[in-house]
């Protein structure tokens, strides 16, 4: 077997890259494996803040907010930007999390 073939065999899987494996091991040792839920429940850790700062710097924005899942992002952002008195035009088959954000916003639908 060619040595170079073995190196590239799994090139799209990050776990095959030694530096990624080392970083993952260090993160697991530092944080454990239970901080993958909502921050309101599990709390904010330095990794959350570091990621948001990196995203903000990369995008050239004042700040960034990272959510643990799409449903939380949808429900929170709609409710944050739309308010009572605003008009939202929403399809009756809207994604459930967006519908939750619409309801929480108290906007006119």
Backbone as CSV, one residue per row, in Angstrom:
resi,resn,N_x,N_y,N_z,CA_x,CA_y,CA_z,C_x,C_y,C_z
1,UNK,0.849,-1.183,0.000,0.000,0.000,0.000,0.888,1.239,0.000
2,UNK,0.533,2.188,-0.810,1.295,3.430,-0.913,1.072,4.270,0.339
3,UNK,2.142,4.767,0.914,2.066,5.551,2.147,1.227,6.814,1.973
4,UNK,1.338,7.496,0.821,0.562,8.713,0.576,-0.933,8.437,0.461
5,UNK,-1.300,7.271,-0.076,-2.717,6.924,-0.176,-3.343,6.864,1.204
6,UNK,-2.624,6.301,2.146,-3.131,6.164,3.505,-3.350,7.530,4.154
7,UNK,-2.491,8.491,3.873,-2.616,9.831,4.441,-3.878,10.531,3.954
8,UNK,-4.241,10.322,2.699,-5.369,11.027,2.108,-6.652,10.204,2.090
9,UNK,-6.609,9.014,2.630,-7.752,8.118,2.568,-9.017,8.739,3.152
10,UNK,-8.884,9.474,4.227,-10.041,10.033,4.901,-9.901,11.551,5.005
11,UNK,-9.574,12.193,3.898,-9.233,13.614,3.927,-10.375,14.544,4.294
12,UNK,-11.622,14.108,4.137,-12.721,14.991,4.497,-13.175,14.808,5.943
13,UNK,-12.604,13.859,6.645,-12.966,13.632,8.049,-11.948,14.324,8.952
14,UNK,-12.378,15.349,9.679,-11.443,16.073,10.546,-10.746,15.180,11.567
15,UNK,-11.382,14.106,11.975,-10.775,13.243,12.989,-9.505,12.565,12.499
16,UNK,-9.254,12.606,11.191,-8.038,11.993,10.664,-6.848,12.950,10.695
17,UNK,-7.075,14.199,11.064,-6.004,15.203,11.101,-5.448,15.259,12.533
18,UNK,-4.169,14.980,12.717,-3.590,14.932,14.067,-3.818,16.196,14.895
19,UNK,-3.715,17.381,14.293,-3.909,18.618,15.058,-5.357,18.756,15.531
20,UNK,-6.298,18.285,14.733,-7.708,18.328,15.120,-7.961,17.335,16.254
21,UNK,-7.353,16.166,16.144,-7.504,15.163,17.211,-6.940,15.697,18.524
22,UNK,-5.796,16.359,18.475,-5.190,16.919,19.692,-6.071,18.010,20.294
23,UNK,-6.595,18.883,19.452,-7.464,19.959,19.934,-8.747,19.395,20.530
24,UNK,-9.301,18.378,19.896,-10.522,17.754,20.419,-10.260,17.109,21.775
25,UNK,-9.133,16.444,21.908,-8.784,15.807,23.185,-8.601,16.859,24.279
26,UNK,-7.926,17.947,23.949,-7.711,19.020,24.932,-9.042,19.637,25.360
27,UNK,-9.959,19.847,24.398,-11.270,20.419,24.722,-12.079,19.466,25.596
28,UNK,-12.002,18.190,25.293,-12.716,17.194,26.089,-12.184,17.155,27.519
29,UNK,-10.872,17.232,27.650,-10.270,17.226,28.990,-10.624,18.486,29.774
30,UNK,-10.721,19.628,29.080,-11.004,20.889,29.763,-12.486,21.076,30.099
31,UNK,-13.354,20.753,29.131,-14.776,21.064,29.283,-15.662,19.842,29.533
32,UNK,-15.174,18.665,29.272,-16.023,17.489,29.355,-16.889,17.415,28.112
33,UNK,-17.928,16.607,28.163,-18.750,16.437,26.953,-20.192,16.864,27.163
34,UNK,-20.506,17.577,28.220,-21.891,17.913,28.496,-22.300,19.341,28.211
35,UNK,-21.474,20.139,27.597,-21.822,21.552,27.402,-22.361,21.814,26.005
36,UNK,-23.201,20.918,25.513,-23.706,21.080,24.147,-25.162,21.548,24.112
37,UNK,-25.716,21.946,25.231,-27.096,22.402,25.273,-27.180,23.908,25.308
38,UNK,-28.379,24.420,25.550,-28.573,25.865,25.576,-27.797,26.525,26.710
39,UNK,-27.261,27.689,26.429,-26.476,28.400,27.436,-27.306,28.768,28.663
40,UNK,-28.573,29.093,28.445,-29.434,29.437,29.560,-29.575,28.301,30.558
41,UNK,-29.374,27.094,30.095,-29.489,25.926,30.957,-28.123,25.488,31.487
42,UNK,-27.134,25.403,30.597,-25.808,24.899,30.964,-24.820,25.999,31.336
43,UNK,-25.124,27.229,30.957,-24.219,28.333,31.257,-23.301,28.670,30.094
44,UNK,-22.706,29.839,30.168,-21.770,30.309,29.153,-20.363,30.003,29.614
45,UNK,-19.552,29.474,28.715,-18.152,29.190,29.024,-17.266,30.010,28.093
46,UNK,-15.990,30.058,28.403,-15.073,30.878,27.614,-15.055,30.493,26.140
47,UNK,-15.283,29.232,25.828,-15.286,28.804,24.425,-16.428,29.471,23.648
48,UNK,-17.583,29.659,24.289,-18.692,30.359,23.636,-18.277,31.794,23.289
49,UNK,-17.721,32.464,24.272,-17.337,33.870,24.078,-16.210,34.008,23.067
50,UNK,-15.243,33.093,23.100,-14.137,33.126,22.136,-14.642,32.921,20.715
51,UNK,-15.573,31.981,20.536,-16.131,31.730,19.205,-16.890,32.953,18.702
52,UNK,-17.706,33.553,19.564,-18.458,34.739,19.153,-17.532,35.888,18.785
53,UNK,-16.463,36.059,19.528,-15.501,37.113,19.205,-14.822,36.833,17.863
54,UNK,-14.462,35.579,17.623,-13.837,35.217,16.348,-14.775,35.456,15.175
55,UNK,-16.040,35.065,15.336,-17.031,35.273,14.268,-17.229,36.766,14.027
56,UNK,-17.312,37.525,15.093,-17.493,38.972,14.986,-16.319,39.628,14.258
57,UNK,-15.126,39.230,14.622,-13.929,39.764,13.966,-13.914,39.391,12.489
58,UNK,-14.211,38.128,12.198,-14.212,37.635,10.823,-15.224,38.376,9.960
59,UNK,-16.417,38.626,10.516,-17.474,39.278,9.736,-17.415,40.797,9.798
60,UNK,-16.542,41.336,10.652,-16.416,42.783,10.770,-17.618,43.430,11.425
61,UNK,-18.250,42.718,12.339,-19.428,43.241,13.024,-19.104,43.567,14.476
62,UNK,-19.990,44.307,15.092,-19.804,44.712,16.485,-19.851,43.525,17.436
63,UNK,-20.642,42.540,17.101,-20.768,41.377,17.963,-21.409,40.231,17.215
64,UNK,-21.465,39.080,17.856,-22.093,37.898,17.274,-22.709,37.083,18.397
65,UNK,-23.779,36.388,18.077,-24.419,35.488,19.032,-24.495,34.117,18.381
66,UNK,-24.005,33.128,19.072,-24.054,31.758,18.572,-25.108,30.979,19.354
67,UNK,-25.934,30.241,18.635,-26.954,29.403,19.249,-26.564,27.943,19.100
68,UNK,-27.029,27.121,20.032,-26.669,25.708,20.001,-27.467,24.923,18.965
69,UNK,-28.572,25.470,18.490,-29.362,24.766,17.488,-30.217,25.756,16.698
70,UNK,-30.684,25.310,15.562,-31.461,26.174,14.680,-32.791,26.612,15.266
71,UNK,-33.426,25.728,16.028,-34.721,26.076,16.599,-34.587,27.241,17.570
72,UNK,-33.576,27.220,18.412,-33.358,28.319,19.355,-33.050,29.617,18.620
73,UNK,-32.244,29.513,17.587,-31.883,30.706,16.810,-33.117,31.323,16.179
74,UNK,-33.954,30.492,15.568,-35.164,31.008,14.913,-36.107,31.655,15.909
75,UNK,-36.408,30.938,16.973,-37.365,31.455,17.953,-36.861,32.740,18.599
76,UNK,-35.590,32.808,18.893,-35.033,33.982,19.578,-34.886,35.189,18.672
77,UNK,-34.393,34.989,17.467,-34.120,36.151,16.612,-35.389,36.801,16.096
78,UNK,-36.402,36.015,15.743,-37.656,36.626,15.279,-38.246,37.467,16.402
79,UNK,-38.297,36.895,17.598,-38.863,37.621,18.735,-38.034,38.856,19.096
80,UNK,-36.744,38.823,18.835,-35.882,39.960,19.168,-36.047,41.118,18.179
81,UNK,-36.310,40.822,16.921,-36.367,41.872,15.911,-37.777,42.333,15.563
82,UNK,-38.767,41.495,15.801,-40.152,41.888,15.545,-40.825,42.152,16.889
83,UNK,-41.708,43.133,16.910,-42.339,43.493,18.188,-43.820,43.771,17.967
84,UNK,-44.513,43.991,19.055,-45.936,44.323,18.994,-46.124,45.517,18.043
85,UNK,-47.073,45.389,17.141,-47.347,46.458,16.184,-46.701,46.226,14.833
86,UNK,-45.659,45.404,14.755,-45.050,45.077,13.469,-45.960,44.106,12.724
87,UNK,-45.826,44.062,11.416,-46.582,43.120,10.600,-45.634,42.059,10.067
88,UNK,-45.945,40.802,10.338,-45.168,39.686,9.806,-46.064,38.891,8.859
89,UNK,-45.588,38.649,7.663,-46.320,37.828,6.701,-45.671,36.450,6.739
90,UNK,-46.437,35.458,7.214,-45.891,34.135,7.474,-46.796,33.080,6.835
91,UNK,-46.208,32.149,6.132,-46.937,31.027,5.552,-47.497,30.146,6.666
92,UNK,-48.681,29.601,6.460,-49.302,28.778,7.507,-48.509,27.508,7.818
93,UNK,-47.630,27.098,6.919,-46.808,25.903,7.133,-45.380,26.259,7.547
94,UNK,-45.217,27.406,8.167,-43.897,27.866,8.572,-43.251,26.860,9.530
95,UNK,-41.933,26.775,9.466,-41.149,25.929,10.373,-41.561,26.238,11.809
96,UNK,-41.763,25.211,12.612,-42.307,25.382,13.963,-41.521,26.389,14.797
97,UNK,-40.212,26.350,14.740,-39.409,27.279,15.548,-39.621,28.726,15.111
98,UNK,-39.783,28.957,13.805,-40.088,30.316,13.343,-41.465,30.745,13.831
99,UNK,-42.408,29.817,13.817,-43.739,30.118,14.326,-43.708,30.488,15.795
100,UNK,-42.867,29.824,16.562,-42.711,30.155,17.977,-42.174,31.571,18.131
101,UNK,-41.183,31.934,17.323,-40.644,33.291,17.355,-41.682,34.321,16.989
102,UNK,-42.506,34.002,15.997,-43.581,34.910,15.586,-44.547,35.129,16.747
103,UNK,-44.938,34.035,17.403,-45.859,34.130,18.545,-45.239,34.941,19.679
104,UNK,-43.989,34.662,19.991,-43.314,35.376,21.081,-43.142,36.870,20.793
105,UNK,-43.066,37.218,19.513,-42.852,38.624,19.150,-44.095,39.472,19.400
106,UNK,-45.256,38.848,19.434,-46.540,39.534,19.582,-46.831,40.508,18.439
107,UNK,-46.189,40.258,17.307,-46.448,41.079,16.123,-47.790,40.687,15.511
108,UNK,-48.279,41.537,14.628,-49.486,41.218,13.867,-49.088,40.263,12.762
109,UNK,-49.872,39.209,12.592,-49.549,38.188,11.578,-50.642,38.163,10.537
